[in-house]
């Protein structure tokens, strides 16, 4: 029996790629809505599957989809979806965990190296008017990588890819992830910290790669950042609310943290009141020069990963609606 899959967001552009995967049994409906609340009732009633890229999905939204059987989040994170409400309505929630693993891992390492090698710092100094003297200089940011401990919070697919890259750059690599069984580190040739506090105390360059859950929201704040050795670097291309941005700004201003690279923010796009750290960054305040890199949640994007997202999302939706073998299901114990 034919099913209907709704693509509600402006930046979703399903075409022959999706149609070739879905086949004749799936009817695709494309809308350019500002939110799910703007979708016509008849489209909601017809939808068996809902493709979500950036929209939030609340319990009130789900109530408008009486025949919905599956939601596919076209990406890794599913924190904007009301999973308990979906579970109460027997709606499968799936994600696409493997579309941009290499891109996000590469981006994390790029942010770390941009800071640790002083690339941004020297770049900014050479843009002075007049330019800074044509010479290198000492700064807490600039360190030999082989003398540094690279700490990773969350050793899933992306965290593992980051660990292998950091190891290749001669960092000592340590991770914290209570979800992983003992011995996982042995296969990677890295070390394990028994607690987050233990990880922070020995980490010179911190990279965050855990999902956003009720447990990880605000997990890294003033207390945790204070445990990092002076001159540490912090990188986050996971989810913004995991890291307390005000605490990071204070640690940067005091000099305890030497630099930070952020691909994600607590609120995206940022709205007033804009966090003090971001305001200082945009105002090019002198104290922050060369010490903060911000990218607009772009770590995942290449033409290849974008195509993977579309293809894998369609495959995941097809499996959820047309087979008895759904893929990448977000189960209640992952809430």
Secondary structure, DSSP 8 states (H G I E B T S, - for coil): --EEEEEEETT----HHHHHHH-TTEEEEEEEESSGGGS-HHHHHH-SEEEESS--B-HHHHTT-TT--EEEESSS--TTB-HHHHHHTT-EEE--TTSSHHHHHHHHHHHHHHHHTTHHHHHHHHTSSS---SS----TT---GGG-EEEEE--SHHHHHHHHHHHHTT-EEEEE-TTS-TTHHHHHT-EE-SSHHHHHHH-SEEEE-----TTTTT-BSHHHHHHS-TTEEEEE-S-GGGB-HHHHHHHHHHTSEEEEEES--SSSS--SS--HHHHHHHTT-GGGTTTEEE--S-TT--HHHHHHHHHHHHHHHHHHHHSS---SB--GGG-
